[in-house]
Amino acid sequence: MIIKNARVFLNGAFRKASFRVTDGKFAEISEGTEELTPAPGEPVEDYTGNKIIPGLFDIHTHGCLGYDFTVSSAEEDAKMLRHYAAHGVTSVLATTMTNAPDIYRRACSQIGQLAGTVKDAFPAKIRGINAEGPFLSLEKKGAHDPQYITAPDEAYFNELNTLSGGIIRLITIAPEQDNAIEFIKKHTAGNASDKSSALYVSVGHSDCDYDTAMKAFNAGADHVTHLYNAMNGLHHRKPGIPGAAADAKAWVELICDGLHVHESVLRHAFKAYPGRVVLISDSIAPSGLPDGQYSSGGLPVFLKNGEIRLEDGTLAGSGITLFEGLKRCVKDFGIPEEEAILAATYNAAASVGLEGRCGSIAVGLDADYVVIDDNYNLLSVHIA
């Protein structure tokens, strides 16, 4: 199939281009006025006046529609994946939350099985697991159940990863926990040689200071879980995780709903961490549902006027899709369009070593793309 006459997001900018999709991959790209010649019987779609961007990759999403990857059934996971796809998100890391060990084991096993399922049944692709918990800090637990938070446990992690089929790609660690630095060193040692199947360590849900955070980054961590949230803020004498992340040139997640992080701070982050911002939804079970009381991570949560909070008022996650967050960044928050798109596509993939598979419109990558108009109305979603 040939797609022509669109403004296509290529190498970080929009260009007039045509491209060919063959066997689910971007097979050929032609920029400018030179169009591709269709083979006999080859379909051609004309998108004059519209934009095409890579399919969005949400590396941090717990759920939606009342379901949660940690406790949902396979059928419920399928509904979530269809929902993501319908909203422009073509790839996800199924994100788990701190919970009872048996529940966590079941979740890893089930997600691992779904990750290999054909796309006809589950349109959005599960590219791996983001294990947010249980190796967190009690002081910065956020919406995680404190009774199951623990220091990094090598045997427990290996069991979970084995059950998942080895697809835990990202894990949050509080560096001040016992064994944390040793865990990080061990599990990131081989990343340079095999990045596409490596484990990436994210610093987050942590009360640590700048020096401890730098120890984690020097040990091999290269990612920050929802920057500014569930950590100490950036102080001019106590730079903490935000300061360490800038010095270490780590990837930094930003929840892009405009609630978890003020829009001014979002704009500042794109300047302070150039090329390293990853937009995430951090959506949880009530996302996509009307106001009411729900459950997330085994705890009661309350959705009201777009905000999801615990009983004590703590923000518990977002109620948006990544596409809605991207749209807000571009249309409402003043984030440069090209930077925002990269943060929701290429940067997301690169932060977990998958830029050679998805996140861009480039020859050889999965042909996942989204068609939008200039007002960021979602016109169609295509998944290889």
N, C-alpha and C positions, 0 to 999 in steps of 0.2 A: 504494500500500500504506500502511496505517496501523499504527503501533506504539503500543500503549497500556499504561498502568498500570505503567510502569517508573519508577525514580528516574533521571532523565536529567541528565547533567552539562551544565548550561547557564550560560554567563557565569561560570564559575569556581566553581559550587556545584551540588550535587545537588538537583533539584526533581522533584516528581511531575508528569509531563507526558506528553502524547501528541504524535506528529508524523506527518506524511505525507511519503512519498517519491514523487516523480514524475519520470520521465525521468532517474533517477540523481542527483537533487538533493533536498535538504531543501526541501520546498515550503510547509509550514505547521507551526506549532508552537503547541500549546495547553497552558498550565500550569494546575496545580490540578485541580479536580474536573470541569471542563468538558471533555468528550471531543469529539473530531472525529467528524463524521458520515460514515460511509463511503458512497461512491457505489455504485450497483447493481453487484454483482459485484466490488467492490474488496476485496482480501484484507485481513484484520485479524489482527495477531499480538499476543497478550497476554503481557507479561513481568512480571506481578505478582511481587513479591518479589525482583526482580533490578535490577541497575544497568546503565545504558548510558553508555559514554564514547565520545568521538571515536576514530576509528582512529588508532593511534600513528604518528608520523612520525620515522623514524630518519634523521637527516641525516648520520650518520657511521657507516657500516658497509661494510667491505671485502668481506665474504663470509661463507660458511657451507658446511657439508656437504662440505668439501674443495675448494670453488671460491672464486675470487677475481675480482672485477670487472676487475682489470687484465689478467688472462691467460686468463680463462674463455671458452668458446665461447658462442654464442647459446643453445644447448640447456641448457648449465649455468647460464647466467643465469636462464633460465626456471625451472629447479628451485629456484634460490635465491629467486626472487620468490614462488613458491608456498609455500616454507618460511616466508618472512616473513609472508605473509598468514595462514597456518595458526596463527601465533603472535601475531596481533593487530596486526601492523605493516602498515598499508595503504599507506603512502607511504615512499619511501626516496630519499636522494641516493646514487646509486651512487658509492662512494668509491674512488678510485684511489690507488696508491702509487708512489713513485719507482721508475722502471724505465728500461730502455733506450728511447731515443726511438721506435724503430719499434714496440715493444710498446705504448708509451703512445699512439701515433697510432692503432693498430688498436683499442685499447680505447675511445678517445673516439669513434671512428667507429661501432663496434658498439653502444655504449650509446646514442648518439644515435638510431640506427635503432630500438632496442628501446623507447625512450621514447615512440614514437608507435604502439606495437603495441596492438591491442585487448585489453581486460581479460580476455576469455574465455581467452586463451592465457597471460597473465601477470597473475595477480590483483593483486598489489601494484603500485602505480604508481611508475615511476621519474619523479621530479619534477625531475631534473637530475643534474649531476655535482658531487661534492665532490672537488676536486683537491688531495689532501694530498701535496704534493711536485710537482716536484723543487726548489722554491725555498726550501730549508730551510737550517738551520745544521748543519755537520758536528759541532759540539760537542754538539748536542742532537738527533742524528739518530734516536735511538730504534731502531726496527726497520726503518729505511729504508736501502737499499743505498747506501753512501757514494760509490761510483764514479759515480753518476748525479746526485748533488746538485749544484746550480748556482745562481748568482745569477739573479734574475728576468730573463728573456729575452723581450722584447716580441714578437719575430718568432715564437719557438717557441710562446708562449702563444696568439697569434692563430691560428697553424696548428692547434693542438689544438682551440681553440674552434670554428673553422670546420668542422673534421672532425666535431665533435659536433653540428653544427647549431645552435650558439650556446647550448647548454644547460649550460655550466659556470656554476654558480650560486654556488659557494663555493670559495675557494682559500686555502691556508695560505701565509703569507709570513713569513720571518724578517726583521724590520725592519733588522737590522744588515748584511744583505747589500747589496752594491753595487746601486744603481738601485732599491732596494726602495721608498723613500718616493715617488720619482717614479712608479713603477709603481702604487702605491696611489692616489695623487692622480688619475692619468689614468683608472683603471678604476672609480673610485667617484664620479666627478664628476657623473654623470647619475642617480644612484640615487634622488634625491628625486622626480624627475619620472616615472620609469618603474621603480618598485621591483619590479614583478612579473616583469620580465625582466632585472633588473640583476645585476651580478657583486658578490658580497659578499666582502670580504677579512677573513681570520682571522689573528690573530697566533699563532704557535706554532712548535714545534720550533726554539726560539730561545734564545740565550744573552744576549739583550739586557737592559739595565737599565731602570729606571723611565723615565728621560728619553727613551730611544730608543723605548720602547713608546708613550709619550705622543705622540711625533712621528708614529708610525704611526696612532694613533687620531685625532689632529688632522688627518691627511691624508685620513682617510675610512674606515679600518678600523673595524669595530664588533663584532668577534667574537673569541673566543679558542678555539683548538683544545685540546681536553681539558685544561682548567685544572689546574694543578699538575704535570701530566705533561709531560716533555720541555721543561722550563723551570726557571729558578732559583726556589726557594721564596720565600715571603713572609717577609722578615726585617725587624725593627723599624727598621733603618737602611737597608735595601736592599729596598724594596717590590717591585721588579721588575715583571713582567707582571701578577701578581695584584693588586698595589696600583694600577697604572695602569688596569687593567680596571674596578676599582671606581670610581675617579675619573671615568673616561670613560663609565660606565654602559654598558659593552659587554655583549653576550650572551656567556655563558660556558658552554662544554660541560663536562659532568661524566660520566665513565665510571662507570656506576652498578652495578658488580659488587661493590663493597665491598672490592675488592683493590687496584685502582689508586689509589683515594682512600679513606682510612679513614672509617668511618661518622660519626665525630665531626666530621671535616672536611667531609663532605657536609652535615651539619646546619648547621655554621657558614656554609658557602657560601650556603645558602638564605637566611640572615639577612644576609650581607654583600653579596649581589647580588640584592636583592628584585625579583621579577618578571622576572629576566634569566637564570635558569638554564635550560639546555637539556640534558635527559638524553639520553645517547647510549649505544649499546652498544660502539662501536669493535670490533665482532666481526670476526674474521678467519677464514680458510679452515677451520681445525679446529673452529670452533664447530658444535656438534651432532653431533660424532663422538666415538668412544671415545679413551682415552689412547693416545698414540703419537707418532711423528715425522711431520711434515708439512712443507709449504713455504708461505711467505707472502712476497710481494714479492720472490721469487727467493732468499730466504734460508731455511735450515732452521729450523724451530721445533718445540718439544716441548710436547705437552699432557699434563699430569699433575695429577690431582686438581683439575680445573677451572682450572688456571693454564697459560697459554701463554707460553713464554719462548724466547729465543734460547739458543744454546749457552753464552754467557757469563753467563746468568741474567737478562738484561734482559727485562722484561715486553714482550711483543710485540703485545698486543691482548687482547681478551676472548673468552670462549667462551660468552657469554650472548646471549639475545635482549633487545630493549628491553623487552618485556613482563615478562620475568623480572626485569630491573633495576628496573622500576617497582614490581613486587610486593615486591621486597626493600626498596625505599625506604619503602614504606608499612607493610609487616608487620614488618620486622626493624630498620630503621634509624631509625625515629621521625620521618620526614619527614611533615609534615601532608599528608593525602591530597589535598586540593584543589590544593596547590602542586605536588605530585609529578605529578599528572595534567596540569596545565597545562604543566609542563616537558617532558612527553613528547608533547604535542599542539600546543596553540596556540603556545607559545613557540617550539617547533621551526619551525613554519610561519612565524611572524612574523620569526624571525631571518634568513630568506632571502626575505622579501617575499611569501610565499604565503598569508598569513592570509585573503586574500579568496577562496581556492580550497579550502582544507582546514584541518584542525586544530581545528575547532569544529563543534558541532551548531547550525547557524544557517541561516536561510532563504537559499537561493541557493548554498550551498556543496555540494561533492560529498558525497553521502550515504554516507560511510564511517564505520562505527561498530562497536563491540565490546560484546558482552553478557557481563557477569561477575556472579558472586555476591559476597556480602560477604567471602568468604575469598580473593577474587581468583582463583578458578577460572575459566578461560576457557570460556564456554559456546558462543558463536558469533561469527563475524566476517562482516560485511556490507560489500561493496565495490561502489560505484556502477559 
